[in-house]
Amino acid sequence: MAENKKIKRALVSVFHKDGIDEILRTLHAQGVELLSTGGTQSFIESLGIPCTAVENVTSYPSILGGRVKTLHPKIFGGILGRRDLEGDQAQMAQYEIPEIDLVIVDLYPFEDTVASGASDADIIEKIDIGGISLIRAGAKNFKDVIIVPSKAEYKPLLDLLQQKNGTSDIEDRKWFATQAFGVSSHYDTAIHNWFSK
């Protein structure tokens, strides 16, 4: 396993688009291929940056009212596939699974929705499934993947892109993974607290 990893392909799926412009432009300038879904894909393309739709990779559209977009073996295989295992690499080639080196996620605003006094039905729809799964997958495979789990990590990512030209070492990736599990823990705790009431 190479300690240093260069970002070649990124999956970007964010609820809030503010603050991500410079990251997207920097990734594009560094030759990184972007994958995205729905509103994020439209936002990326509005910046004049090419973007591959996740559904073009999976051959499935966004279904069930947007509840299922990224939950597919070609996406999760691309994140979880171990670059140093021949068996994983062979299966990724066999099933045409693209390696994903960077995942940028901004979860549905569950706590804000609760605080707004929204209905139970609206609150439940703001329980993020795909996003939290992407965060956990990226963090689990930090040996190969950088996971950006919230807007709070945009600046550290941009610093890495600008200062290291999109190359990370294992400590960089482990730092992002640590933040990611903090985000997922906080998010699930907020959901648990709401259900407990």
KEKE-3310 file (N, C-alpha, C; in steps of 0.2 Angstrom, whole numbers, plus 5000, padded with zeros to 4 digits):
npx = (5004:5003:5009:5007:4993:4986:4972:4961:4948:4932:4918:4904:4892:4881:4871:4870:4876:4884:4901:4908:4912:4926:4933:4928:4932:4946:4948:4944:4954:4965:4963:4954:4941:4924:4910:4893:4876:4859:4854:4867:4875:4870:4873:4887:4889:4884:4894:4902:4910:4914:4904:4901:4886:4880:4870:4874:4885:4880:4869:4856:4842:4839:4829:4813:4808:4820:4826:4834:4849:4864:4866:4873:4882:4892:4896:4898:4907:4917:4922:4925:4933:4949:4964:4976:4974:4974:4963:4952:4954:4953:4940:4934:4938:4932:4918:4917:4919:4923:4937:4935:4942:4940:4928:4915:4903:4888:4877:4859:4849:4846:4844:4842:4829:4821:4822:4815:4802:4795:4784:4782:4783:4791:4802:4807:4810:4822:4831:4846:4852:4859:4870:4876:4880:4889:4899:4903:4908:4919:4927:4930:4938:4950:4963:4964:4956:4950:4938:4926:4916:4908:4904:4913:4925:4929:4939:4951:4952:4953:4966:4974:4973:4978:4991:4997:4995:4984:4988:4988:4994:4994:4992:4985:4973:4968:4965:4954:4945:4943:4937:4925:4919:4916:4906:4896:4893:4888:4877:4869:4866:4858:4847:4843:4840:4829:4820:4819:4811)
npy = (4994:5011:5024:5038:5046:5051:5061:5056:5053:5060:5059:5069:5075:5085:5093:5107:5120:5130:5137:5127:5130:5134:5123:5113:5120:5119:5105:5102:5109:5101:5090:5081:5069:5071:5065:5065:5069:5073:5089:5093:5089:5097:5110:5109:5108:5121:5129:5127:5116:5100:5085:5068:5059:5050:5040:5037:5029:5019:5014:5015:5026:5040:5035:5031:5044:5051:5044:5034:5035:5035:5023:5009:4995:4999:5011:5011:5000:5006:5015:5007:4997:4989:4995:4989:4975:4961:4953:4962:4971:4964:4961:4973:4977:4967:4970:4982:4993:5009:5017:5027:5041:5052:5058:5069:5075:5082:5082:5079:5092:5087:5091:5105:5104:5098:5108:5118:5116:5107:5094:5077:5069:5076:5078:5065:5062:5069:5062:5056:5044:5038:5048:5047:5034:5034:5042:5034:5023:5029:5033:5021:5015:5023:5021:5022:5032:5049:5056:5069:5075:5086:5103:5109:5103:5108:5118:5112:5102:5110:5117:5105:5102:5113:5115:5102:5098:5090:5077:5065:5060:5045:5050:5062:5057:5049:5058:5065:5054:5053:5064:5062:5051:5057:5066:5057:5051:5061:5065:5053:5052:5064:5060:5049:5055:5063:5053:5047:5056)
npz = (5000:4995:5004:5002:4993:4978:4973:4962:4958:4963:4974:4976:4986:4993:5004:5008:4997:4999:5000:4994:4981:4978:4981:4972:4960:4962:4962:4950:4942:4945:4938:4943:4942:4944:4952:4955:4962:4958:4964:4968:4957:4947:4952:4952:4938:4934:4937:4927:4927:4922:4926:4931:4931:4945:4942:4930:4932:4940:4933:4938:4941:4952:4965:4973:4978:4980:4990:4988:4981:4980:4986:4981:4974:4965:4969:4983:4982:4976:4985:4996:4991:4993:4989:4990:4989:4980:4977:4979:4970:4958:4958:4957:4944:4937:4939:4935:4943:4948:4956:4970:4977:4985:4996:4998:5009:5015:5027:5027:5035:5050:5064:5063:5056:5066:5075:5069:5071:5063:5055:5061:5050:5041:5048:5049:5035:5034:5040:5036:5025:5014:5014:5027:5027:5016:5023:5033:5026:5019:5030:5036:5026:5026:5024:5010:5006:5007:5018:5018:5030:5033:5032:5040:5038:5025:5024:5029:5019:5007:5010:5010:4996:4990:4996:4995:4983:4981:4985:4998:5014:5025:5038:5036:5030:5041:5050:5044:5044:5058:5061:5054:5060:5072:5067:5062:5074:5082:5074:5074:5087:5089:5082:5089:5101:5098:5094:5107:5114)
capx = (5000:5007:5007:5004:4988:4984:4965:4959:4941:4929:4911:4902:4885:4880:4864:4871:4881:4889:4907:4911:4914:4933:4936:4927:4937:4953:4948:4944:4960:4970:4961:4950:4935:4919:4904:4888:4869:4854:4856:4874:4877:4867:4877:4894:4889:4883:4901:4906:4914:4911:4903:4898:4880:4880:4866:4878:4890:4876:4864:4850:4841:4837:4822:4809:4808:4826:4828:4840:4853:4871:4867:4874:4889:4897:4898:4901:4913:4923:4925:4927:4938:4956:4969:4982:4972:4973:4956:4947:4956:4951:4932:4932:4939:4926:4911:4918:4918:4928:4940:4933:4947:4938:4920:4913:4896:4885:4871:4853:4850:4841:4843:4838:4822:4818:4821:4810:4795:4792:4780:4786:4785:4796:4809:4810:4813:4828:4836:4851:4854:4865:4876:4879:4883:4895:4904:4906:4912:4925:4931:4932:4943:4954:4969:4964:4950:4948:4931:4925:4909:4904:4907:4919:4931:4931:4945:4957:4953:4956:4973:4978:4973:4982:4998:5000:4993:4979:4991:4987:4997:4990:4989:4980:4967:4966:4962:4948:4941:4942:4931:4919:4916:4913:4900:4891:4891:4884:4871:4865:4864:4853:4841:4841:4837:4822:4815:4818:4806)
capy = (5000:5017:5029:5044:5045:5056:5061:5055:5053:5062:5059:5075:5074:5089:5097:5114:5121:5136:5136:5122:5132:5134:5116:5110:5122:5117:5098:5102:5111:5096:5084:5076:5067:5072:5061:5068:5067:5078:5096:5094:5089:5103:5115:5108:5110:5128:5132:5126:5110:5093:5080:5062:5058:5044:5036:5034:5024:5013:5013:5016:5033:5041:5032:5032:5051:5053:5041:5030:5038:5032:5016:5004:4992:5002:5017:5008:4996:5011:5018:5002:4993:4990:4996:4984:4968:4959:4951:4967:4975:4960:4961:4980:4977:4962:4973:4989:4998:5015:5019:5034:5043:5057:5058:5075:5074:5087:5078:5083:5096:5084:5095:5111:5103:5097:5115:5122:5114:5103:5089:5071:5066:5080:5076:5058:5063:5073:5057:5055:5037:5038:5052:5044:5027:5036:5044:5028:5019:5033:5033:5014:5014:5029:5019:5024:5037:5055:5058:5076:5073:5092:5110:5111:5101:5111:5122:5108:5099:5115:5117:5100:5102:5118:5114:5096:5097:5084:5071:5065:5054:5041:5054:5066:5053:5046:5064:5066:5049:5054:5069:5059:5047:5062:5069:5052:5049:5067:5065:5048:5054:5069:5056:5045:5059:5064:5047:5045:5060)
capz = (5000:4995:5010:4999:4988:4974:4972:4955:4957:4969:4974:4980:4987:4998:5005:5007:4992:5000:5002:4991:4975:4977:4982:4966:4955:4963:4960:4942:4939:4947:4934:4947:4939:4949:4952:4959:4961:4958:4964:4968:4950:4943:4955:4949:4931:4934:4938:4921:4928:4920:4931:4929:4936:4949:4939:4924:4935:4943:4928:4941:4943:4959:4966:4980:4980:4982:4996:4986:4975:4980:4989:4976:4975:4961:4973:4989:4981:4974:4991:5001:4988:4996:4983:4990:4989:4973:4976:4978:4963:4952:4958:4955:4937:4934:4939:4932:4949:4948:4962:4973:4982:4990:4997:5001:5010:5019:5028:5028:5042:5054:5070:5061:5054:5072:5079:5065:5073:5057:5057:5062:5043:5038:5052:5047:5029:5035:5042:5030:5025:5009:5016:5033:5024:5013:5028:5037:5021:5017:5036:5037:5021:5026:5021:5003:5004:5011:5019:5021:5032:5034:5030:5045:5035:5019:5024:5029:5012:5002:5012:5007:4989:4988:4998:4993:4976:4980:4988:5006:5018:5030:5044:5034:5029:5047:5053:5041:5046:5065:5061:5051:5065:5076:5064:5062:5081:5084:5070:5076:5094:5089:5080:5095:5106:5095:5095:5114:5116)
cpx = (5004:5004:5004:4999:4986:4976:4964:4952:4937:4921:4909:4894:4883:4873:4865:4877:4886:4896:4911:4914:4922:4936:4934:4931:4944:4953:4949:4951:4966:4968:4957:4943:4930:4913:4899:4881:4865:4856:4863:4877:4876:4872:4884:4894:4888:4889:4905:4911:4910:4910:4899:4892:4881:4876:4869:4883:4886:4871:4857:4849:4840:4830:4819:4809:4814:4829:4834:4843:4860:4871:4867:4881:4894:4900:4901:4907:4919:4926:4928:4933:4945:4961:4975:4980:4970:4966:4951:4948:4953:4943:4930:4933:4933:4920:4912:4916:4924:4930:4938:4938:4946:4930:4919:4905:4894:4878:4865:4852:4844:4839:4840:4831:4818:4817:4816:4803:4791:4788:4785:4788:4791:4803:4811:4813:4820:4833:4840:4853:4860:4871:4879:4883:4890:4901:4907:4910:4919:4930:4934:4938:4948:4961:4970:4960:4951:4941:4931:4918:4905:4907:4913:4925:4933:4937:4951:4958:4956:4964:4977:4978:4978:4990:5001:4998:4988:4982:4990:4992:4992:4987:4984:4973:4964:4963:4955:4943:4939:4936:4925:4916:4913:4906:4895:4889:4886:4877:4866:4862:4858:4846:4839:4838:4830:4818:4814:4812:4799)
cpy = (5006:5021:5035:5042:5051:5056:5061:5056:5055:5061:5065:5075:5078:5092:5104:5115:5126:5134:5131:5124:5131:5127:5113:5113:5120:5109:5098:5104:5106:5090:5079:5075:5068:5068:5064:5066:5073:5085:5097:5094:5095:5109:5115:5111:5117:5132:5131:5120:5104:5089:5074:5061:5051:5038:5033:5029:5018:5010:5013:5024:5034:5039:5033:5039:5053:5049:5036:5033:5035:5025:5010:5001:4996:5008:5015:5004:5001:5015:5013:4997:4994:4990:4991:4977:4966:4957:4956:4971:4971:4960:4968:4980:4973:4966:4980:4994:5003:5016:5026:5036:5048:5057:5065:5075:5080:5084:5082:5086:5093:5089:5102:5110:5102:5104:5119:5121:5110:5097:5082:5068:5069:5079:5070:5058:5066:5068:5054:5047:5036:5041:5049:5037:5029:5039:5038:5024:5022:5033:5026:5013:5020:5027:5022:5030:5043:5056:5065:5075:5080:5098:5112:5108:5103:5114:5117:5104:5104:5116:5111:5100:5107:5117:5108:5094:5090:5077:5071:5059:5051:5045:5059:5062:5050:5052:5065:5061:5050:5059:5066:5055:5051:5065:5063:5051:5055:5066:5059:5049:5059:5065:5052:5049:5061:5059:5045:5050:5058)
cpz = (5000:5001:5007:4993:4985:4973:4964:4953:4964:4969:4979:4980:4994:4998:5004:5002:4994:5003:4999:4984:4974:4977:4975:4960:4956:4961:4953:4939:4940:4943:4938:4943:4945:4947:4957:4957:4961:4958:4965:4961:4946:4946:4952:4942:4930:4934:4932:4922:4926:4926:4929:4934:4939:4945:4932:4926:4937:4938:4932:4942:4950:4960:4973:4982:4982:4987:4994:4980:4975:4983:4983:4976:4971:4964:4979:4988:4979:4980:4996:4998:4991:4990:4984:4990:4982:4972:4975:4972:4957:4952:4955:4947:4934:4934:4937:4938:4949:4955:4964:4978:4987:4990:5001:5002:5015:5021:5028:5035:5047:5060:5068:5059:5061:5075:5075:5067:5067:5060:5058:5055:5040:5041:5049:5040:5029:5039:5036:5031:5020:5012:5022:5031:5020:5018:5031:5032:5020:5023:5037:5032:5021:5024:5013:5001:5009:5011:5022:5023:5033:5032:5034:5042:5028:5019:5024:5022:5007:5004:5009:5000:4987:4990:4996:4986:4976:4982:4996:5008:5022:5036:5042:5033:5036:5051:5051:5044:5054:5065:5058:5056:5070:5073:5064:5069:5083:5080:5073:5083:5094:5086:5086:5100:5104:5096:5102:5117:5114)
residu = (MET:ALA:GLU:ASN:LYS:LYS:ILE:LYS:ARG:ALA:LEU:VAL:SER:VAL:PHE:HIS:LYS:ASP:GLY:ILE:ASP:GLU:ILE:LEU:ARG:THR:LEU:HIS:ALA:GLN:GLY:VAL:GLU:LEU:LEU:SER:THR:GLY:GLY:THR:GLN:SER:PHE:ILE:GLU:SER:LEU:GLY:ILE:PRO:CYS:THR:ALA:VAL:GLU:ASN:VAL:THR:SER:TYR:PRO:SER:ILE:LEU:GLY:GLY:ARG:VAL:LYS:THR:LEU:HIS:PRO:LYS:ILE:PHE:GLY:GLY:ILE:LEU:GLY:ARG:ARG:ASP:LEU:GLU:GLY:ASP:GLN:ALA:GLN:MET:ALA:GLN:TYR:GLU:ILE:PRO:GLU:ILE:ASP:LEU:VAL:ILE:VAL:ASP:LEU:TYR:PRO:PHE:GLU:ASP:THR:VAL:ALA:SER:GLY:ALA:SER:ASP:ALA:ASP:ILE:ILE:GLU:LYS:ILE:ASP:ILE:GLY:GLY:ILE:SER:LEU:ILE:ARG:ALA:GLY:ALA:LYS:ASN:PHE:LYS:ASP:VAL:ILE:ILE:VAL:PRO:SER:LYS:ALA:GLU:TYR:LYS:PRO:LEU:LEU:ASP:LEU:LEU:GLN:GLN:LYS:ASN:GLY:THR:SER:ASP:ILE:GLU:ASP:ARG:LYS:TRP:PHE:ALA:THR:GLN:ALA:PHE:GLY:VAL:SER:SER:HIS:TYR:ASP:THR:ALA:ILE:HIS:ASN:TRP:PHE:SER:LYS)
# end
